[in-house]
Amino acid sequence: MDKKMLGAYSPGTFHTFGSRRDVTLELCKLDNLVEGVNEGKVVLGRVVGSIHNENAVPFTFAIVDESLTCVCVTVYNWADGRGAIIGDCVTIPEPYMTTHKHESDLATYNFKSLRLNNPMLLLVNGKRVGRNQFACTRVTSTYELH
């Protein structure tokens, strides 16, 4: 994968995450992530598939990196009709990883997922997801005159 796709998250750059300032990120392979928050890490992967959801929230897709590890990525608050497509290169800073295990008589599921609450932290093909792709809350009301 082309390291240029790290864009703003390239080594030697400083970032602010919440109350933490001057954070530098180190490129980490998906198979080296730990359960929970991976502070100071950034992952770079290529989208290999997406998972359709009738609700559109969250936007879910799968990525693979140089280690050939495949993980599911769920991104919340990404506007309907937006998202990464197969072939896109995705950069995720400080990923939150969860391991999912489920067994039944019919099947066994064991996979890892990354969760992002804010799509504006993502880079897609080296570019930050724009504010216009953030799903905002809308309040509507209807009334009738009698």
N, C-alpha and C positions, 0 to 999 in steps of 0.2 A: 504494500500500500504506500502511496505517495505521502511522505511526511509533510508536504506542503499543505495537505488537507487539515493539519492541526491549526492552521490559520492563527487566530488570536491566542490560541492556547499553546503555541510553540514554546519550547524550552527557553528560559531566560526572560520570559515576560512575567509581570506581576498582576495579580487579580485580587478582587475583593469578593468574598463569599460571606454574606451575613455580616457579622461583627469582625470577622477575620480579614485583616488587610495584608497586602504584600505577600500573597500566597503564590508560590511557584508550583507548577504542575510537572509531574514526571510521567512520560508515556509508559503505560502498563498494559500487558497483554491480558485478555479476558480470562485466561486460565490462572492468572496470578492474583485476581481480585479476591478479597476476603468478604465474608458475610457482613452486611451492614454498610456503613459509610466508608468510602475509600478516599480519605482526605489526602490532598496533594497528588492525586493520580488523575490521569486522563486516558480514556480509551478511544481507539480509532478503529472503526469497523465498516464493512460494506454490507448494505441491505441485501438480503437474499430472499426475503419473503415478507408478506404482510398478513395479518389476521383480521378478517372482516368482523366488525361489531356493529350491530343494528343501532346501538345508542351513540356511536361515534366517539364516545368517551370511555376509556382512553383510546388514543391511537396506538395500535400495537403492531410491531414488526420484529423481524429477526435479523441479527447481524452476525457476521463471521469476521474474525481478524486473522493476523498472520499465524497464530497458534492453531488455526482451524477449529477453534472453539466456537460454538453457536449459542447465543443467548437471546432470549426474548426481551424486547424493550417496550415498556409502556410509558407513554408520554401523555400527561394530563394537561388540560387547558389548551390544547392545540385546536385551532378553529376548524369547524366542520369543512370538509373538502380540501384541507391542507394535509401535509405530511410528507414523509420520505417515501421514495419509490424504489423498486428493485434496481440495484446498480449504484444508488447514491452512496457516497462516503459520509459517514456520520461520526462526529467527534463529541464525546460526552465527558464533561469535567466532573470530578468527584462523584462517580457513580455509586448509587445505593443498590447493593446486590442482595437478592433473596434466593435461597435454594428451595425449590418446591418438590416434595415427595408425596406420592399418593399411590396406594396399592389397593386393588380390588381383585375379585375373582376373574375379571375379564382382562384387566390390563394393569401395567405398572407405569407410572409417570415419574420421571426424575429430570428436572431441568432447572436452569438458573434464569433469573430475570433481573433487569435493571429498571428502576423506577425514576422518572423525572416528573416533578410537579410543574415545572416551568419550561415550555419549549424554547423560550428566548435564551436559555443557557446553551442550547445545542448549536453546533455548526453542521450544516449540510453542504457537502462539497466545498468545504473551506469557508463558507459564509454563514454569518449569524442569522438565525431565524428572526424575521422582522416582527415588529410590534403589531403589524396588521394581521399576523397569523395567530395572535394570542386570542383565545376565546374569552370574551368579556361577558359579564353578567348583564342581562337585559331584563328590565322590569316592564311588564305590560299589564294593562287592565282593560276590561271591557265593561261597558255599562249601557243600560237602556233607559231612555226617557219614557216615563209613563204619563 
